[in-house]
């Protein structure tokens, strides 16, 4: 799982190797993430790796003020 700021910087990741070793790629982002892990970040990853981007309006999934006992969307994606 890559969790890094991507937009506006070169990270030196071997994008071809990541893509070659991943079966299914899903980028789940929120438009209103207060920490910058937003749909723009997800789009930058999607453009490099392909896959599926899912955009919601749910803040930072599972933040201190938004506890997730389960994350049903992720459960469905990895099932």
mmCIF file of the N, C-alpha and C atoms, coordinates in Angstrom:
data_MODEL
# 
_entry.id   MODEL 
# 
loop_
_atom_site.group_PDB 
_atom_site.id 
_atom_site.type_symbol 
_atom_site.label_atom_id 
_atom_site.label_alt_id 
_atom_site.label_comp_id 
_atom_site.label_asym_id 
_atom_site.label_entity_id 
_atom_site.label_seq_id 
_atom_site.pdbx_PDB_ins_code 
_atom_site.Cartn_x 
_atom_site.Cartn_y 
_atom_site.Cartn_z 
_atom_site.occupancy 
_atom_site.B_iso_or_equiv 
_atom_site.pdbx_formal_charge 
_atom_site.auth_seq_id 
_atom_site.auth_comp_id 
_atom_site.auth_asym_id 
_atom_site.auth_atom_id 
_atom_site.pdbx_PDB_model_num 
ATOM 1   N N  . UNK A 1 1  ? 0.843   -1.162  0.000   1.00 0.00 ? 1  UNK A N  1 
ATOM 2   C CA . UNK A 1 1  ? 0.000   0.000   0.000   1.00 0.00 ? 1  UNK A CA 1 
ATOM 3   C C  . UNK A 1 1  ? 0.894   1.232   0.000   1.00 0.00 ? 1  UNK A C  1 
ATOM 4   N N  . UNK A 1 2  ? 0.688   2.080   -0.948  1.00 0.00 ? 2  UNK A N  1 
ATOM 5   C CA . UNK A 1 2  ? 1.442   3.328   -1.011  1.00 0.00 ? 2  UNK A CA 1 
ATOM 6   C C  . UNK A 1 2  ? 0.627   4.427   -0.361  1.00 0.00 ? 2  UNK A C  1 
ATOM 7   N N  . UNK A 1 3  ? 1.175   5.010   0.654   1.00 0.00 ? 3  UNK A N  1 
ATOM 8   C CA . UNK A 1 3  ? 0.509   6.131   1.301   1.00 0.00 ? 3  UNK A CA 1 
ATOM 9   C C  . UNK A 1 3  ? 1.543   7.239   1.402   1.00 0.00 ? 3  UNK A C  1 
ATOM 10  N N  . UNK A 1 4  ? 1.595   8.069   0.387   1.00 0.00 ? 4  UNK A N  1 
ATOM 11  C CA . UNK A 1 4  ? 2.565   9.154   0.334   1.00 0.00 ? 4  UNK A CA 1 
ATOM 12  C C  . UNK A 1 4  ? 1.971   10.304  -0.444  1.00 0.00 ? 4  UNK A C  1 
ATOM 13  N N  . UNK A 1 5  ? 2.490   11.461  -0.201  1.00 0.00 ? 5  UNK A N  1 
ATOM 14  C CA . UNK A 1 5  ? 2.104   12.611  -1.016  1.00 0.00 ? 5  UNK A CA 1 
ATOM 15  C C  . UNK A 1 5  ? 2.744   12.436  -2.386  1.00 0.00 ? 5  UNK A C  1 
ATOM 16  N N  . UNK A 1 6  ? 1.966   12.548  -3.418  1.00 0.00 ? 6  UNK A N  1 
ATOM 17  C CA . UNK A 1 6  ? 2.455   12.300  -4.765  1.00 0.00 ? 6  UNK A CA 1 
ATOM 18  C C  . UNK A 1 6  ? 2.388   13.555  -5.621  1.00 0.00 ? 6  UNK A C  1 
ATOM 19  N N  . UNK A 1 7  ? 1.369   14.329  -5.483  1.00 0.00 ? 7  UNK A N  1 
ATOM 20  C CA . UNK A 1 7  ? 1.142   15.453  -6.382  1.00 0.00 ? 7  UNK A CA 1 
ATOM 21  C C  . UNK A 1 7  ? 2.257   16.480  -6.236  1.00 0.00 ? 7  UNK A C  1 
ATOM 22  N N  . UNK A 1 8  ? 2.806   16.882  -7.387  1.00 0.00 ? 8  UNK A N  1 
ATOM 23  C CA . UNK A 1 8  ? 3.787   17.949  -7.406  1.00 0.00 ? 8  UNK A CA 1 
ATOM 24  C C  . UNK A 1 8  ? 5.199   17.524  -7.047  1.00 0.00 ? 8  UNK A C  1 
ATOM 25  N N  . UNK A 1 9  ? 5.459   16.235  -6.923  1.00 0.00 ? 9  UNK A N  1 
ATOM 26  C CA . UNK A 1 9  ? 6.820   15.816  -6.621  1.00 0.00 ? 9  UNK A CA 1 
ATOM 27  C C  . UNK A 1 9  ? 7.111   14.473  -7.266  1.00 0.00 ? 9  UNK A C  1 
ATOM 28  N N  . UNK A 1 10 ? 8.363   14.247  -7.526  1.00 0.00 ? 10 UNK A N  1 
ATOM 29  C CA . UNK A 1 10 ? 8.799   12.978  -8.093  1.00 0.00 ? 10 UNK A CA 1 
ATOM 30  C C  . UNK A 1 10 ? 9.254   12.090  -6.940  1.00 0.00 ? 10 UNK A C  1 
ATOM 31  N N  . UNK A 1 11 ? 8.705   10.895  -6.843  1.00 0.00 ? 11 UNK A N  1 
ATOM 32  C CA . UNK A 1 11 ? 9.005   10.036  -5.710  1.00 0.00 ? 11 UNK A CA 1 
ATOM 33  C C  . UNK A 1 11 ? 10.039  8.972   -6.005  1.00 0.00 ? 11 UNK A C  1 
ATOM 34  N N  . UNK A 1 12 ? 10.329  8.710   -7.264  1.00 0.00 ? 12 UNK A N  1 
ATOM 35  C CA . UNK A 1 12 ? 11.313  7.699   -7.576  1.00 0.00 ? 12 UNK A CA 1 
ATOM 36  C C  . UNK A 1 12 ? 10.804  6.278   -7.426  1.00 0.00 ? 12 UNK A C  1 
ATOM 37  N N  . UNK A 1 13 ? 9.499   6.096   -7.299  1.00 0.00 ? 13 UNK A N  1 
ATOM 38  C CA . UNK A 1 13 ? 8.957   4.742   -7.254  1.00 0.00 ? 13 UNK A CA 1 
ATOM 39  C C  . UNK A 1 13 ? 9.069   4.098   -8.627  1.00 0.00 ? 13 UNK A C  1 
ATOM 40  N N  . UNK A 1 14 ? 9.213   2.815   -8.655  1.00 0.00 ? 14 UNK A N  1 
ATOM 41  C CA . UNK A 1 14 ? 9.218   2.072   -9.911  1.00 0.00 ? 14 UNK A CA 1 
ATOM 42  C C  . UNK A 1 14 ? 7.769   1.729   -10.233 1.00 0.00 ? 14 UNK A C  1 
ATOM 43  N N  . UNK A 1 15 ? 7.091   2.672   -10.884 1.00 0.00 ? 15 UNK A N  1 
ATOM 44  C CA . UNK A 1 15 ? 5.662   2.523   -11.145 1.00 0.00 ? 15 UNK A CA 1 
ATOM 45  C C  . UNK A 1 15 ? 5.360   1.279   -11.971 1.00 0.00 ? 15 UNK A C  1 
ATOM 46  N N  . UNK A 1 16 ? 6.201   0.958   -12.935 1.00 0.00 ? 16 UNK A N  1 
ATOM 47  C CA . UNK A 1 16 ? 5.976   -0.229  -13.767 1.00 0.00 ? 16 UNK A CA 1 
ATOM 48  C C  . UNK A 1 16 ? 6.057   -1.495  -12.919 1.00 0.00 ? 16 UNK A C  1 
ATOM 49  N N  . UNK A 1 17 ? 6.998   -1.560  -11.995 1.00 0.00 ? 17 UNK A N  1 
ATOM 50  C CA . UNK A 1 17 ? 7.126   -2.733  -11.132 1.00 0.00 ? 17 UNK A CA 1 
ATOM 51  C C  . UNK A 1 17 ? 5.932   -2.850  -10.194 1.00 0.00 ? 17 UNK A C  1 
ATOM 52  N N  . UNK A 1 18 ? 5.483   -1.730  -9.658  1.00 0.00 ? 18 UNK A N  1 
ATOM 53  C CA . UNK A 1 18 ? 4.309   -1.756  -8.774  1.00 0.00 ? 18 UNK A CA 1 
ATOM 54  C C  . UNK A 1 18 ? 3.112   -2.272  -9.558  1.00 0.00 ? 18 UNK A C  1 
ATOM 55  N N  . UNK A 1 19 ? 2.902   -1.729  -10.731 1.00 0.00 ? 19 UNK A N  1 
ATOM 56  C CA . UNK A 1 19 ? 1.761   -2.134  -11.559 1.00 0.00 ? 19 UNK A CA 1 
ATOM 57  C C  . UNK A 1 19 ? 1.853   -3.616  -11.948 1.00 0.00 ? 19 UNK A C  1 
ATOM 58  N N  . UNK A 1 20 ? 3.054   -4.075  -12.240 1.00 0.00 ? 20 UNK A N  1 
ATOM 59  C CA . UNK A 1 20 ? 3.246   -5.467  -12.654 1.00 0.00 ? 20 UNK A CA 1 
ATOM 60  C C  . UNK A 1 20 ? 2.995   -6.460  -11.516 1.00 0.00 ? 20 UNK A C  1 
ATOM 61  N N  . UNK A 1 21 ? 3.169   -6.027  -10.282 1.00 0.00 ? 21 UNK A N  1 
ATOM 62  C CA . UNK A 1 21 ? 3.039   -6.934  -9.141  1.00 0.00 ? 21 UNK A CA 1 
ATOM 63  C C  . UNK A 1 21 ? 1.726   -6.777  -8.377  1.00 0.00 ? 21 UNK A C  1 
ATOM 64  N N  . UNK A 1 22 ? 0.859   -5.931  -8.864  1.00 0.00 ? 22 UNK A N  1 
ATOM 65  C CA . UNK A 1 22 ? -0.434  -5.730  -8.214  1.00 0.00 ? 22 UNK A CA 1 
ATOM 66  C C  . UNK A 1 22 ? -1.522  -6.347  -9.077  1.00 0.00 ? 22 UNK A C  1 
ATOM 67  N N  . UNK A 1 23 ? -2.444  -7.015  -8.433  1.00 0.00 ? 23 UNK A N  1 
ATOM 68  C CA . UNK A 1 23 ? -3.549  -7.613  -9.177  1.00 0.00 ? 23 UNK A CA 1 
ATOM 69  C C  . UNK A 1 23 ? -4.633  -6.577  -9.451  1.00 0.00 ? 23 UNK A C  1 
ATOM 70  N N  . UNK A 1 24 ? -5.212  -6.033  -8.413  1.00 0.00 ? 24 UNK A N  1 
ATOM 71  C CA . UNK A 1 24 ? -6.268  -5.029  -8.544  1.00 0.00 ? 24 UNK A CA 1 
ATOM 72  C C  . UNK A 1 24 ? -5.871  -3.812  -7.711  1.00 0.00 ? 24 UNK A C  1 
ATOM 73  N N  . UNK A 1 25 ? -5.986  -2.661  -8.292  1.00 0.00 ? 25 UNK A N  1 
ATOM 74  C CA . UNK A 1 25 ? -5.648  -1.431  -7.582  1.00 0.00 ? 25 UNK A CA 1 
ATOM 75  C C  . UNK A 1 25 ? -6.908  -0.599  -7.390  1.00 0.00 ? 25 UNK A C  1 
ATOM 76  N N  . UNK A 1 26 ? -7.160  -0.212  -6.142  1.00 0.00 ? 26 UNK A N  1 
ATOM 77  C CA . UNK A 1 26 ? -8.292  0.642   -5.808  1.00 0.00 ? 26 UNK A CA 1 
ATOM 78  C C  . UNK A 1 26 ? -7.766  1.831   -5.015  1.00 0.00 ? 26 UNK A C  1 
ATOM 79  N N  . UNK A 1 27 ? -8.157  3.002   -5.433  1.00 0.00 ? 27 UNK A N  1 
ATOM 80  C CA . UNK A 1 27 ? -7.805  4.219   -4.720  1.00 0.00 ? 27 UNK A CA 1 
ATOM 81  C C  . UNK A 1 27 ? -9.090  4.798   -4.166  1.00 0.00 ? 27 UNK A C  1 
ATOM 82  N N  . UNK A 1 28 ? -9.225  4.778   -2.861  1.00 0.00 ? 28 UNK A N  1 
ATOM 83  C CA . UNK A 1 28 ? -10.430 5.260   -2.200  1.00 0.00 ? 28 UNK A CA 1 
ATOM 84  C C  . UNK A 1 28 ? -10.063 6.580   -1.534  1.00 0.00 ? 28 UNK A C  1 
ATOM 85  N N  . UNK A 1 29 ? -10.661 7.643   -2.032  1.00 0.00 ? 29 UNK A N  1 
ATOM 86  C CA . UNK A 1 29 ? -10.318 8.971   -1.553  1.00 0.00 ? 29 UNK A CA 1 
ATOM 87  C C  . UNK A 1 29 ? -11.564 9.771   -1.227  1.00 0.00 ? 29 UNK A C  1 
ATOM 88  N N  . UNK A 1 30 ? -11.356 10.790  -0.421  1.00 0.00 ? 30 UNK A N  1 
ATOM 89  C CA . UNK A 1 30 ? -12.422 11.715  -0.084  1.00 0.00 ? 30 UNK A CA 1 
ATOM 90  C C  . UNK A 1 30 ? -12.065 13.101  -0.592  1.00 0.00 ? 30 UNK A C  1 
ATOM 91  N N  . UNK A 1 31 ? -13.030 13.785  -1.166  1.00 0.00 ? 31 UNK A N  1 
ATOM 92  C CA . UNK A 1 31 ? -12.792 15.142  -1.659  1.00 0.00 ? 31 UNK A CA 1 
ATOM 93  C C  . UNK A 1 31 ? -12.417 16.100  -0.530  1.00 0.00 ? 31 UNK A C  1 
ATOM 94  N N  . UNK A 1 32 ? -12.930 15.824  0.667   1.00 0.00 ? 32 UNK A N  1 
ATOM 95  C CA . UNK A 1 32 ? -12.732 16.764  1.769   1.00 0.00 ? 32 UNK A CA 1 
ATOM 96  C C  . UNK A 1 32 ? -11.859 16.179  2.881   1.00 0.00 ? 32 UNK A C  1 
ATOM 97  N N  . UNK A 1 33 ? -10.817 15.454  2.510   1.00 0.00 ? 33 UNK A N  1 
ATOM 98  C CA . UNK A 1 33 ? -9.887  14.922  3.496   1.00 0.00 ? 33 UNK A CA 1 
ATOM 99  C C  . UNK A 1 33 ? -9.075  16.083  4.089   1.00 0.00 ? 33 UNK A C  1 
ATOM 100 N N  . UNK A 1 34 ? -9.106  16.266  5.413   1.00 0.00 ? 34 UNK A N  1 
ATOM 101 C CA . UNK A 1 34 ? -8.418  17.408  6.012   1.00 0.00 ? 34 UNK A CA 1 
ATOM 102 C C  . UNK A 1 34 ? -6.895  17.287  6.016   1.00 0.00 ? 34 UNK A C  1 
ATOM 103 N N  . UNK A 1 35 ? -6.351  16.107  5.705   1.00 0.00 ? 35 UNK A N  1 
ATOM 104 C CA . UNK A 1 35 ? -4.905  15.887  5.732   1.00 0.00 ? 35 UNK A CA 1 
ATOM 105 C C  . UNK A 1 35 ? -4.276  15.845  4.343   1.00 0.00 ? 35 UNK A C  1 
ATOM 106 N N  . UNK A 1 36 ? -5.049  16.130  3.312   1.00 0.00 ? 36 UNK A N  1 
ATOM 107 C CA . UNK A 1 36 ? -4.503  16.165  1.966   1.00 0.00 ? 36 UNK A CA 1 
ATOM 108 C C  . UNK A 1 36 ? -4.492  14.831  1.242   1.00 0.00 ? 36 UNK A C  1 
ATOM 109 N N  . UNK A 1 37 ? -5.028  13.795  1.849   1.00 0.00 ? 37 UNK A N  1 
ATOM 110 C CA . UNK A 1 37 ? -5.127  12.482  1.174   1.00 0.00 ? 37 UNK A CA 1 
ATOM 111 C C  . UNK A 1 37 ? -6.422  12.478  0.364   1.00 0.00 ? 37 UNK A C  1 
ATOM 112 N N  . UNK A 1 38 ? -6.552  13.434  -0.505  1.00 0.00 ? 38 UNK A N  1 
ATOM 113 C CA . UNK A 1 38 ? -7.818  13.666  -1.173  1.00 0.00 ? 38 UNK A CA 1 
ATOM 114 C C  . UNK A 1 38 ? -7.880  13.033  -2.560  1.00 0.00 ? 38 UNK A C  1 
ATOM 115 N N  . UNK A 1 39 ? -8.923  13.372  -3.283  1.00 0.00 ? 39 UNK A N  1 
ATOM 116 C CA . UNK A 1 39 ? -9.123  12.795  -4.611  1.00 0.00 ? 39 UNK A CA 1 
ATOM 117 C C  . UNK A 1 39 ? -8.033  13.216  -5.593  1.00 0.00 ? 39 UNK A C  1 
ATOM 118 N N  . UNK A 1 40 ? -7.402  14.356  -5.374  1.00 0.00 ? 40 UNK A N  1 
ATOM 119 C CA . UNK A 1 40 ? -6.301  14.774  -6.238  1.00 0.00 ? 40 UNK A CA 1 
ATOM 120 C C  . UNK A 1 40 ? -5.100  13.850  -6.051  1.00 0.00 ? 40 UNK A C  1 
ATOM 121 N N  . UNK A 1 41 ? -4.804  13.501  -4.803  1.00 0.00 ? 41 UNK A N  1 
ATOM 122 C CA . UNK A 1 41 ? -3.727  12.554  -4.514  1.00 0.00 ? 41 UNK A CA 1 
ATOM 123 C C  . UNK A 1 41 ? -4.037  11.199  -5.145  1.00 0.00 ? 41 UNK A C  1 
ATOM 124 N N  . UNK A 1 42 ? -5.259  10.732  -4.957  1.00 0.00 ? 42 UNK A N  1 
ATOM 125 C CA . UNK A 1 42 ? -5.660  9.450   -5.528  1.00 0.00 ? 42 UNK A CA 1 
ATOM 126 C C  . UNK A 1 42 ? -5.585  9.451   -7.043  1.00 0.00 ? 42 UNK A C  1 
ATOM 127 N N  . UNK A 1 43 ? -5.947  10.563  -7.639  1.00 0.00 ? 43 UNK A N  1 
ATOM 128 C CA . UNK A 1 43 ? -5.908  10.666  -9.104  1.00 0.00 ? 43 UNK A CA 1 
ATOM 129 C C  . UNK A 1 43 ? -4.481  10.571  -9.618  1.00 0.00 ? 43 UNK A C  1 
ATOM 130 N N  . UNK A 1 44 ? -3.538  11.174  -8.896  1.00 0.00 ? 44 UNK A N  1 
ATOM 131 C CA . UNK A 1 44 ? -2.137  11.102  -9.298  1.00 0.00 ? 44 UNK A CA 1 
ATOM 132 C C  . UNK A 1 44 ? -1.647  9.653   -9.286  1.00 0.00 ? 44 UNK A C  1 
ATOM 133 N N  . UNK A 1 45 ? -2.050  8.889   -8.286  1.00 0.00 ? 45 UNK A N  1 
ATOM 134 C CA . UNK A 1 45 ? -1.679  7.468   -8.221  1.00 0.00 ? 45 UNK A CA 1 
ATOM 135 C C  . UNK A 1 45 ? -2.374  6.699   -9.350  1.00 0.00 ? 45 UNK A C  1 
ATOM 136 N N  . UNK A 1 46 ? -3.660  6.963   -9.527  1.00 0.00 ? 46 UNK A N  1 
ATOM 137 C CA . UNK A 1 46 ? -4.436  6.301   -10.573 1.00 0.00 ? 46 UNK A CA 1 
ATOM 138 C C  . UNK A 1 46 ? -3.819  6.539   -11.956 1.00 0.00 ? 46 UNK A C  1 
ATOM 139 N N  . UNK A 1 47 ? -3.404  7.766   -12.222 1.00 0.00 ? 47 UNK A N  1 
ATOM 140 C CA . UNK A 1 47 ? -2.815  8.080   -13.531 1.00 0.00 ? 47 UNK A CA 1 
ATOM 141 C C  . UNK A 1 47 ? -1.506  7.344   -13.762 1.00 0.00 ? 47 UNK A C  1 
ATOM 142 N N  . UNK A 1 48 ? -0.765  7.050   -12.705 1.00 0.00 ? 48 UNK A N  1 
ATOM 143 C CA . UNK A 1 48 ? 0.496   6.319   -12.839 1.00 0.00 ? 48 UNK A CA 1 
ATOM 144 C C  . UNK A 1 48 ? 0.288   4.808   -12.902 1.00 0.00 ? 48 UNK A C  1 
ATOM 145 N N  . UNK A 1 49 ? -0.763  4.325   -12.225 1.00 0.00 ? 49 UNK A N  1 
ATOM 146 C CA . UNK A 1 49 ? -0.891  2.875   -12.047 1.00 0.00 ? 49 UNK A CA 1 
ATOM 147 C C  . UNK A 1 49 ? -2.141  2.260   -12.650 1.00 0.00 ? 49 UNK A C  1 
ATOM 148 N N  . UNK A 1 50 ? -3.124  3.075   -13.011 1.00 0.00 ? 50 UNK A N  1 
ATOM 149 C CA . UNK A 1 50 ? -4.381  2.518   -13.493 1.00 0.00 ? 50 UNK A CA 1 
ATOM 150 C C  . UNK A 1 50 ? -5.196  2.001   -12.326 1.00 0.00 ? 50 UNK A C  1 
ATOM 151 N N  . UNK A 1 51 ? -6.196  1.206   -12.610 1.00 0.00 ? 51 UNK A N  1 
ATOM 152 C CA . UNK A 1 51 ? -7.031  0.654   -11.563 1.00 0.00 ? 51 UNK A CA 1 
ATOM 153 C C  . UNK A 1 51 ? -8.374  1.337   -11.505 1.00 0.00 ? 51 UNK A C  1 
ATOM 154 N N  . UNK A 1 52 ? -8.876  1.502   -10.300 1.00 0.00 ? 52 UNK A N  1 
ATOM 155 C CA . UNK A 1 52 ? -10.177 2.112   -10.063 1.00 0.00 ? 52 UNK A CA 1 
ATOM 156 C C  . UNK A 1 52 ? -10.038 3.158   -8.974  1.00 0.00 ? 52 UNK A C  1 
ATOM 157 N N  . UNK A 1 53 ? -10.569 4.332   -9.223  1.00 0.00 ? 53 UNK A N  1 
ATOM 158 C CA . UNK A 1 53 ? -10.597 5.359   -8.185  1.00 0.00 ? 53 UNK A CA 1 
ATOM 159 C C  . UNK A 1 53 ? -12.030 5.551   -7.735  1.00 0.00 ? 53 UNK A C  1 
ATOM 160 N N  . UNK A 1 54 ? -12.217 5.512   -6.433  1.00 0.00 ? 54 UNK A N  1 
ATOM 161 C CA . UNK A 1 54 ? -13.524 5.720   -5.815  1.00 0.00 ? 54 UNK A CA 1 
ATOM 162 C C  . UNK A 1 54 ? -13.420 6.995   -4.990  1.00 0.00 ? 54 UNK A C  1 
ATOM 163 N N  . UNK A 1 55 ? -14.280 7.949   -5.272  1.00 0.00 ? 55 UNK A N  1 
ATOM 164 C CA . UNK A 1 55 ? -14.229 9.234   -4.585  1.00 0.00 ? 55 UNK A CA 1 
ATOM 165 C C  . UNK A 1 55 ? -15.498 9.418   -3.763  1.00 0.00 ? 55 UNK A C  1 
ATOM 166 N N  . UNK A 1 56 ? -15.300 9.760   -2.500  1.00 0.00 ? 56 UNK A N  1 
ATOM 167 C CA . UNK A 1 56 ? -16.423 9.984   -1.583  1.00 0.00 ? 56 UNK A CA 1 
ATOM 168 C C  . UNK A 1 56 ? -16.282 11.372  -0.963  1.00 0.00 ? 56 UNK A C  1 
ATOM 169 N N  . UNK A 1 57 ? -17.204 11.739  -0.136  1.00 0.00 ? 57 UNK A N  1 
ATOM 170 C CA . UNK A 1 57 ? -17.165 12.985  0.638   1.00 0.00 ? 57 UNK A CA 1 
ATOM 171 C C  . UNK A 1 57 ? -17.232 12.624  2.118   1.00 0.00 ? 57 UNK A C  1 
ATOM 172 N N  . UNK A 1 58 ? -16.247 11.866  2.584   1.00 0.00 ? 58 UNK A N  1 
ATOM 173 C CA . UNK A 1 58 ? -16.293 11.319  3.940   1.00 0.00 ? 58 UNK A CA 1 
ATOM 174 C C  . UNK A 1 58 ? -15.139 11.757  4.830   1.00 0.00 ? 58 UNK A C  1 
ATOM 175 N N  . UNK A 1 59 ? -14.494 12.877  4.536   1.00 0.00 ? 59 UNK A N  1 
ATOM 176 C CA . UNK A 1 59 ? -13.391 13.312  5.386   1.00 0.00 ? 59 UNK A CA 1 
ATOM 177 C C  . UNK A 1 59 ? -12.223 12.344  5.309   1.00 0.00 ? 59 UNK A C  1 
ATOM 178 N N  . UNK A 1 60 ? -11.518 12.173  6.419   1.00 0.00 ? 60 UNK A N  1 
ATOM 179 C CA . UNK A 1 60 ? -10.401 11.229  6.504   1.00 0.00 ? 60 UNK A CA 1 
ATOM 180 C C  . UNK A 1 60 ? -10.951 9.935   7.099   1.00 0.00 ? 60 UNK A C  1 
ATOM 181 N N  . UNK A 1 61 ? -11.113 8.933   6.291   1.00 0.00 ? 61 UNK A N  1 
ATOM 182 C CA . UNK A 1 61 ? -11.783 7.697   6.694   1.00 0.00 ? 61 UNK A CA 1 
ATOM 183 C C  . UNK A 1 61 ? -11.223 7.162   8.014   1.00 0.00 ? 61 UNK A C  1 
ATOM 184 N N  . UNK A 1 62 ? -12.071 7.092   9.020   1.00 0.00 ? 62 UNK A N  1 
ATOM 185 C CA . UNK A 1 62 ? -11.671 6.517   10.297  1.00 0.00 ? 62 UNK A CA 1 
ATOM 186 C C  . UNK A 1 62 ? -10.818 7.433   11.151  1.00 0.00 ? 62 UNK A C  1 
ATOM 187 N N  . UNK A 1 63 ? -10.967 8.721   11.009  1.00 0.00 ? 63 UNK A N  1 
ATOM 188 C CA . UNK A 1 63 ? -10.200 9.676   11.813  1.00 0.00 ? 63 UNK A CA 1 
ATOM 189 C C  . UNK A 1 63 ? -10.654 9.625   13.268  1.00 0.00 ? 63 UNK A C  1 
ATOM 190 N N  . UNK A 1 64 ? -9.933  10.321  14.136  1.00 0.00 ? 64 UNK A N  1 
ATOM 191 C CA . UNK A 1 64 ? -10.227 10.286  15.567  1.00 0.00 ? 64 UNK A CA 1 
ATOM 192 C C  . UNK A 1 64 ? -11.670 10.685  15.871  1.00 0.00 ? 64 UNK A C  1 
ATOM 193 N N  . UNK A 1 65 ? -12.243 11.583  15.088  1.00 0.00 ? 65 UNK A N  1 
ATOM 194 C CA . UNK A 1 65 ? -13.622 12.022  15.325  1.00 0.00 ? 65 UNK A CA 1 
ATOM 195 C C  . UNK A 1 65 ? -14.619 11.309  14.405  1.00 0.00 ? 65 UNK A C  1 
ATOM 196 N N  . UNK A 1 66 ? -14.145 10.272  13.740  1.00 0.00 ? 66 UNK A N  1 
ATOM 197 C CA . UNK A 1 66 ? -14.971 9.529   12.791  1.00 0.00 ? 66 UNK A CA 1 
ATOM 198 C C  . UNK A 1 66 ? -14.583 8.048   12.875  1.00 0.00 ? 66 UNK A C  1 
ATOM 199 N N  . UNK A 1 67 ? -14.802 7.437   14.025  1.00 0.00 ? 67 UNK A N  1 
ATOM 200 C CA . UNK A 1 67 ? -14.359 6.041   14.170  1.00 0.00 ? 67 UNK A CA 1 
ATOM 201 C C  . UNK A 1 67 ? -15.140 5.094   13.256  1.00 0.00 ? 67 UNK A C  1 
ATOM 202 N N  . UNK A 1 68 ? -14.406 4.229   12.613  1.00 0.00 ? 68 UNK A N  1 
ATOM 203 C CA . UNK A 1 68 ? -15.010 3.190   11.779  1.00 0.00 ? 68 UNK A CA 1 
ATOM 204 C C  . UNK A 1 68 ? -14.803 1.862   12.504  1.00 0.00 ? 68 UNK A C  1 
ATOM 205 N N  . UNK A 1 69 ? -15.861 1.246   12.928  1.00 0.00 ? 69 UNK A N  1 
ATOM 206 C CA . UNK A 1 69 ? -15.744 -0.103  13.468  1.00 0.00 ? 69 UNK A CA 1 
ATOM 207 C C  . UNK A 1 69 ? -15.417 -1.071  12.341  1.00 0.00 ? 69 UNK A C  1 
ATOM 208 N N  . UNK A 1 70 ? -16.023 -0.828  11.196  1.00 0.00 ? 70 UNK A N  1 
ATOM 209 C CA . UNK A 1 70 ? -15.723 -1.574  9.978   1.00 0.00 ? 70 UNK A CA 1 
ATOM 210 C C  . UNK A 1 70 ? -15.732 -0.582  8.815   1.00 0.00 ? 70 UNK A C  1 
ATOM 211 N N  . UNK A 1 71 ? -15.121 -0.959  7.742   1.00 0.00 ? 71 UNK A N  1 
ATOM 212 C CA . UNK A 1 71 ? -15.115 -0.133  6.537   1.00 0.00 ? 71 UNK A CA 1 
ATOM 213 C C  . UNK A 1 71 ? -15.698 -1.031  5.448   1.00 0.00 ? 71 UNK A C  1 
ATOM 214 N N  . UNK A 1 72 ? -17.019 -1.021  5.354   1.00 0.00 ? 72 UNK A N  1 
ATOM 215 C CA . UNK A 1 72 ? -17.731 -1.963  4.497   1.00 0.00 ? 72 UNK A CA 1 
ATOM 216 C C  . UNK A 1 72 ? -17.298 -1.881  3.037   1.00 0.00 ? 72 UNK A C  1 
ATOM 217 N N  . UNK A 1 73 ? -17.008 -0.694  2.547   1.00 0.00 ? 73 UNK A N  1 
ATOM 218 C CA . UNK A 1 73 ? -16.572 -0.563  1.163   1.00 0.00 ? 73 UNK A CA 1 
ATOM 219 C C  . UNK A 1 73 ? -15.283 -1.358  0.937   1.00 0.00 ? 73 UNK A C  1 
ATOM 220 N N  . UNK A 1 74 ? -14.313 -1.224  1.842   1.00 0.00 ? 74 UNK A N  1 
ATOM 221 C CA . UNK A 1 74 ? -13.064 -1.978  1.690   1.00 0.00 ? 74 UNK A CA 1 
ATOM 222 C C  . UNK A 1 74 ? -13.311 -3.473  1.821   1.00 0.00 ? 74 UNK A C  1 
ATOM 223 N N  . UNK A 1 75 ? -14.181 -3.852  2.736   1.00 0.00 ? 75 UNK A N  1 
ATOM 224 C CA . UNK A 1 75 ? -14.508 -5.279  2.865   1.00 0.00 ? 75 UNK A CA 1 
ATOM 225 C C  . UNK A 1 75 ? -15.019 -5.836  1.548   1.00 0.00 ? 75 UNK A C  1 
ATOM 226 N N  . UNK A 1 76 ? -15.867 -5.082  0.855   1.00 0.00 ? 76 UNK A N  1 
ATOM 227 C CA . UNK A 1 76 ? -16.410 -5.530  -0.434  1.00 0.00 ? 76 UNK A CA 1 
ATOM 228 C C  . UNK A 1 76 ? -15.333 -5.589  -1.502  1.00 0.00 ? 76 UNK A C  1 
ATOM 229 N N  . UNK A 1 77 ? -14.417 -4.632  -1.484  1.00 0.00 ? 77 UNK A N  1 
ATOM 230 C CA . UNK A 1 77 ? -13.385 -4.580  -2.519  1.00 0.00 ? 77 UNK A CA 1 
ATOM 231 C C  . UNK A 1 77 ? -12.375 -5.721  -2.374  1.00 0.00 ? 77 UNK A C  1 
ATOM 232 N N  . UNK A 1 78 ? -12.054 -6.127  -1.156  1.00 0.00 ? 78 UNK A N  1 
ATOM 233 C CA . UNK A 1 78 ? -11.031 -7.155  -0.960  1.00 0.00 ? 78 UNK A CA 1 
ATOM 234 C C  . UNK A 1 78 ? -11.611 -8.530  -0.765  1.00 0.00 ? 78 UNK A C  1 
ATOM 235 N N  . UNK A 1 79 ? -12.910 -8.656  -0.787  1.00 0.00 ? 79 UNK A N  1 
ATOM 236 C CA . UNK A 1 79 ? -13.555 -9.959  -0.609  1.00 0.00 ? 79 UNK A CA 1 
ATOM 237 C C  . UNK A 1 79 ? -13.340 -10.858 -1.797  1.00 0.00 ? 79 UNK A C  1 
# 
